[in-house]
Every structure is written in structure tokens, then in C-alpha cells.
Amino acid sequence: QVQLVESGGGLVQAGGSLRLSCAASGRTFSSYATAWFRQAPGKERDFVAAISGSGVNTAYAGSVKGRFTISRDNAKNTVYLQMNTLKPEETSVYYCAAERALTGTIYYTEARHFGSWGQGTQVTVSS
């Protein structure tokens, strides 16, 4: 497993942007499919975006497609989530998750597939 540390959360006005980062430990980060999830108070943890280990394949929840972009820099062991045109209902704790995959083209979108999780970073979008 890898250790994950998220950063970049904060308070932003509706329509604004934030970029989250997820820094991973270890030397084989390119072997790990990675994803972002979010969880609002009293709600379930929801999938946001995923990326394969090589970065060649990505997937997004329908609600964020076209506004959010997931990317990774394996040389820096970091995955990013660029979030644009944020909405108040997207106020949540955002979590990074990673799991070793057989190939660099595989990604996962369900939380049950991930064995490594970060501690989360709070994103608050004011109206």
C-alpha cells in the first residue's frame, strides 16, 4: 500500500476554482490506479474522478464532467484534481484513493476497490 496526503482544499465562492493534490509515498506510484471521492456530512462517499497508473485513461462522474480534470505526475508521485465552476452543493471532504493495478491502463471507480486512502481535505463552496 501507499500513504496518501491530500492538500489544496479551502473556501471558495461559487463559480470559483481549486486544485487538489494527492501526494503518495513509495517508488512505484505509476503502478497504482488512483481516484478522488467526496463525502458531504450525512451522505455517502461518492466517486468523482479516476485515473489509471500511466495516466492514459480517466473517468468522471457525470456531475463533474467538463468542469473537473484529473491528472497525475508520476515523477512527483502526485495526482491532481482541477475543479472549475464549483457549486455550493459540492461542499465536501475530498479523499484520494489508490490501489495497485495489473496494468497502467486500468482505473477503478468504486470505493471498494481501493485499499489506500488519504485523510481528506475540506472543500467549502459558498453561495
Phi, psi and chi 1 to 4 in degrees:
 res  aa     phi    psi   chi1   chi2   chi3   chi4
   1 GLN       -  163.9  -57.1  -63.2  -16.4      -
   2 VAL  -117.3  156.9  -66.8      -      -      -
   3 GLN   -95.1  134.5  -54.9  -62.3  -43.4      -
   4 LEU  -121.5  137.3  -56.1  172.1      -      -
   5 VAL  -132.4  117.8  178.9      -      -      -
   6 GLU   -90.4  153.3  -58.5   98.2  -28.4      -
   7 SER  -154.6  168.7   61.4      -      -      -
   8 GLY   103.4   -5.2      -      -      -      -
   9 GLY   -70.8  171.6      -      -      -      -
  10 GLY   163.7 -164.5      -      -      -      -
  11 LEU  -102.6  130.6  174.0   64.6      -      -
  12 VAL  -142.4  150.4   63.7      -      -      -
  13 GLN   -78.3  155.4  -70.5 -171.9  -27.4      -
  14 ALA   -55.4  135.8      -      -      -      -
  15 GLY    91.4   -9.3      -      -      -      -
  16 GLY   -84.7 -175.1      -      -      -      -
  17 SER  -131.2  152.4  -61.8      -      -      -
  18 LEU  -144.6  152.6  -80.0  175.8      -      -
  19 ARG  -122.1  119.7 -172.1  176.2   82.5  154.2
  20 LEU   -92.7  148.0  -54.9 -177.3      -      -
  21 SER  -124.0  148.2  -61.6      -      -      -
  22 CYS  -132.1  108.0  172.4      -      -      -
  23 ALA   -96.3  132.0      -      -      -      -
  24 ALA  -114.6  148.4      -      -      -      -
  25 SER   -85.6  171.0   63.8      -      -      -
  26 GLY    93.6  166.5      -      -      -      -
  27 ARG  -109.9    3.0  -65.4  176.4  -69.4  177.6
  28 THR  -122.0   37.1   59.9      -      -      -
  29 PHE   -61.7  -27.5 -171.6   52.8      -      -
  30 SER   -66.7  -11.8   59.2      -      -      -
  31 SER   -86.9   -2.9  -59.6      -      -      -
  32 TYR  -107.7  122.7  -75.0   78.5      -      -
  33 ALA   -71.1  141.5      -      -      -      -
  34 THR  -133.8  152.1  -48.8      -      -      -
  35 ALA  -150.3  162.7      -      -      -      -
  36 TRP  -113.8  137.3  -71.6   93.5      -      -
  37 PHE  -126.4  165.1  -69.3   80.2      -      -
  38 ARG  -141.9  152.2   63.3 -171.1  178.1 -170.3
  39 GLN  -142.2  119.4 -173.0  168.3   20.3      -
  40 ALA   -90.2  157.6      -      -      -      -
  41 PRO   -55.6  129.5  -26.6   35.4      -      -
  42 GLY    77.0    5.5      -      -      -      -
  43 LYS  -120.2  167.0  -63.5 -171.3  176.0 -179.1
  44 GLU   -75.7  160.7  -66.1 -175.1   -8.4      -
  45 ARG   -76.8  124.8 -171.6  168.4  -61.9 -171.0
  46 ASP  -111.4  144.8  -68.2  -29.4      -      -
  47 PHE   -68.9  140.2  166.3   72.6      -      -
  48 VAL  -116.8  -56.5  175.9      -      -      -
  49 ALA  -158.6  153.0      -      -      -      -
  50 ALA  -137.6  155.7      -      -      -      -
  51 ILE  -145.9  141.6 -171.4  166.0      -      -
  52 SER   -75.5  166.8   62.2      -      -      -
  53 GLY   -58.8  -37.3      -      -      -      -
  54 SER   -81.7  -15.9   66.7      -      -      -
  55 GLY    88.3   -1.4      -      -      -      -
  56 VAL   -75.7  -27.1   65.6      -      -      -
  57 ASN  -118.6  138.0  -69.9  -35.9      -      -
  58 THR  -136.5  161.6   58.8      -      -      -
  59 ALA  -148.3  151.3      -      -      -      -
  60 TYR  -137.1  149.5  -63.9   91.2      -      -
  61 ALA   -66.5  146.5      -      -      -      -
  62 GLY   -58.0  -32.8      -      -      -      -
  63 SER   -70.6  -17.4   60.4      -      -      -
  64 VAL  -113.8   -7.0  -52.5      -      -      -
  65 LYS   -60.0  131.4 -164.5  171.6  -65.1 -175.4
  66 GLY    92.0  -16.2      -      -      -      -
  67 ARG  -113.9  -31.3  -62.4 -174.2  -62.9  118.2
  68 PHE  -108.5  147.7  -70.6   14.1      -      -
  69 THR  -134.8  125.8  -58.1      -      -      -
  70 ILE   -99.5  140.4 -171.0  170.3      -      -
  71 SER  -151.4  170.2   61.2      -      -      -
  72 ARG  -147.9  152.6   66.1 -168.4  -61.9  155.1
  73 ASP  -126.2   96.9 -175.9  -18.0      -      -
  74 ASN   -67.8  -24.1  -74.3  -26.0      -      -
  75 ALA   -66.0  -26.8      -      -      -      -
  76 LYS  -105.2    3.5  -64.4 -178.2  178.1  179.7
  77 ASN    53.4   43.8  -80.8   10.2      -      -
  78 THR  -136.1  138.8  -57.4      -      -      -
  79 VAL  -114.8  143.3  171.5      -      -      -
  80 TYR  -120.7  154.9  -55.8   97.5      -      -
  81 LEU  -133.5  106.1 -175.8   67.6      -      -
  82 GLN   -86.9  122.7  176.6   66.7   42.7      -
  83 MET  -118.4  118.0  -54.1 -174.7  -65.2      -
  84 ASN  -115.5  158.7  -61.5  -32.3      -      -
  85 THR    49.3   53.7  -39.9      -      -      -
  86 LEU   -68.7  149.4  -78.7  159.7      -      -
  87 LYS  -117.7  150.2  -55.1  174.5 -178.0  179.9
  88 PRO   -55.6  -34.8  -28.4   36.5      -      -
  89 GLU   -71.3   -4.9   56.6  -95.1   35.7      -
  90 GLU   -92.7    6.0  -65.3  179.7  -50.5      -
  91 THR   -61.5  119.9  -66.6      -      -      -
  92 SER  -167.1  169.8  -64.6      -      -      -
  93 VAL   -88.6  127.7  176.9      -      -      -
  94 TYR  -102.7  129.3  -76.8   69.9      -      -
  95 TYR  -116.4  142.0  -64.0   91.8      -      -
  96 CYS   -99.2  141.7  177.5      -      -      -
  97 ALA  -137.3  148.8      -      -      -      -
  98 ALA  -143.8  148.2      -      -      -      -
  99 GLU  -151.1  137.2 -178.4   59.0   42.8      -
 100 ARG   -63.9  136.2 -174.9 -178.9  -70.2  -88.6
 101 ALA  -121.7  156.4      -      -      -      -
 102 LEU   -65.9  -35.0  -71.5  176.4      -      -
 103 THR  -134.6  163.4   74.5      -      -      -
 104 GLY   -76.0    0.0      -      -      -      -
 105 THR  -100.8   -6.4   59.5      -      -      -
 106 ILE   -86.6  138.6  -66.6  173.2      -      -
 107 TYR  -133.3  160.3   61.3   79.5      -      -
 108 TYR  -124.3  148.0  -55.8  111.2      -      -
 109 THR  -121.9   -2.9   61.2      -      -      -
 110 GLU  -108.1  136.3  -63.9 -178.7   33.1      -
 111 ALA   -58.2  -31.2      -      -      -      -
 112 ARG   -65.5  -16.9   62.6 -174.4  177.3   92.2
 113 HIS   -82.9  -11.6  -73.2  130.1      -      -
 114 PHE  -103.3  132.2  -68.2   94.2      -      -
 115 GLY  -102.1  -16.0      -      -      -      -
 116 SER  -117.7  131.9  -62.3      -      -      -
 117 TRP  -134.2  146.4  -68.2   83.0      -      -
 118 GLY   -84.6 -179.6      -      -      -      -
 119 GLN   -85.2  -11.8   82.0  -70.4  -11.2      -
 120 GLY    94.3  154.1      -      -      -      -
 121 THR  -135.2  134.1 -174.9      -      -      -
 122 GLN   -80.0  130.8  176.3   69.8   46.6      -
 123 VAL  -119.1  123.0  171.3      -      -      -
 124 THR  -121.3  123.6  -57.7      -      -      -
 125 VAL  -111.9  116.7 -174.6      -      -      -
 126 SER   -91.6  148.7   63.6      -      -      -
 127 SER   -92.1      -   57.2      -      -      -
